[in-house]
């Protein structure tokens, strides 16, 4: 995760999505005084994560994240992972929409 500069990684076993491992999972492990390098990801991961298909709107993803208090949702199409939407993605998209809307009807370029 550090090398790729991401906050989450999906966990597969036997071709099935079985969990998601996030920065929060790692922090919980460290807070519990465990040694993350001495255990398996399964010990810390969030099992059976909620997933979304790619045709859901960003606002639906944001609502799920807010209600469930998490920051990453794997996106699956036909059972295959095609990406992970993060709270950062949603904030960035919202800022772009806000910026575009702010220029509509404005005298400024």
C-alpha positions in Angstrom: 0.0 0.0 0.0 2.8 2.4 0.8 4.7 1.7 -2.4 1.5 2.3 -4.5 0.4 5.2 -2.3 -3.1 3.7 -1.6 -5.2 3.5 1.5 -6.7 0.1 0.9 -6.1 -3.3 -0.7 -8.6 -6.0 -1.5 -8.0 -9.5 -0.3 -8.8 -12.5 -2.5 -8.8 -16.2 -1.7 -9.4 -18.8 -4.3 -10.6 -16.2 -6.7 -13.2 -14.7 -4.3 -13.1 -11.3 -2.7 -12.9 -12.1 1.0 -11.9 -8.8 2.5 -10.4 -5.4 2.4 -7.3 -4.3 4.3 -7.2 -0.6 5.0 -5.0 1.9 6.8 -7.6 1.8 9.7 -7.2 -2.0 10.0 -3.4 -1.6 10.3 -3.8 1.2 12.9 -6.2 -1.0 14.9 -3.6 -3.8 14.9 -0.9 -1.4 16.1 -3.2 0.1 18.7 -3.8 -3.4 20.0 0.0 -3.7 20.5 0.2 -6.5 18.0 3.1 -6.8 15.6 1.6 -6.5 12.1 4.6 -8.2 10.5 4.0 -11.4 12.6 0.4 -12.0 11.6 -1.6 -12.7 8.4 -3.7 -10.0 6.7 -6.8 -12.1 7.6 -6.2 -11.2 11.2 -6.7 -7.5 10.5 -8.8 -7.2 7.4 -12.4 -6.2 7.2 -14.2 -9.4 6.0 -16.9 -9.5 3.3 -16.7 -5.8 2.3 -19.6 -4.0 0.8 -19.1 -3.7 -3.0 -20.7 -1.6 -5.7 -21.2 -2.1 -9.4 -19.7 0.6 -11.7 -23.1 2.1 -12.6 -23.8 3.5 -9.0 -23.5 7.2 -8.7 -20.8 8.9 -6.6 -23.5 10.2 -4.3 -24.7 6.7 -3.6 -21.2 5.6 -2.7 -20.8 8.7 -0.5 -24.0 7.9 1.3 -23.0 4.3 2.0 -19.6 5.5 3.2 -21.2 8.0 5.6 -23.7 5.6 6.9 -21.3 2.7 7.4 -18.3 4.9 8.5 -15.7 3.6 6.1 -13.6 5.2 3.3 -13.2 2.6 0.6 -15.6 0.5 -1.5 -14.5 -2.0 -4.0 -16.1 -1.7 -7.4 -17.0 -5.0 -9.1 -18.3 -5.8 -12.5 -19.3 -9.4 -13.3 -17.7 -10.4 -10.0 -14.3 -9.0 -11.1 -12.6 -6.1 -9.3 -12.3 -3.1 -11.6 -11.4 -0.5 -9.0 -11.8 0.9 -5.5 -13.7 4.2 -4.9 -12.3 6.2 -2.0 -13.6 9.1 0.0 -10.7 11.1 -1.6 -12.0 10.2 -5.0 -15.5 11.5 -4.0 -14.1 14.7 -2.5 -12.0 15.3 -5.6 -15.0 14.7 -7.9 -17.2 17.0 -5.8 -14.6 19.8 -6.0 -14.4 19.5 -9.7 -18.2 19.7 -10.0 -18.3 22.6 -7.6 -15.6 24.4 -9.6 -17.4 23.9 -12.9 -20.7 25.0 -11.4 -19.1 28.1 -9.9 -18.1 29.3 -13.3 -21.6 29.0 -14.8 -23.1 32.4 -15.2 -20.0 34.1 -13.8 -18.2 37.0 -15.4 -14.9 35.4 -14.6 -13.2 32.8 -16.8 
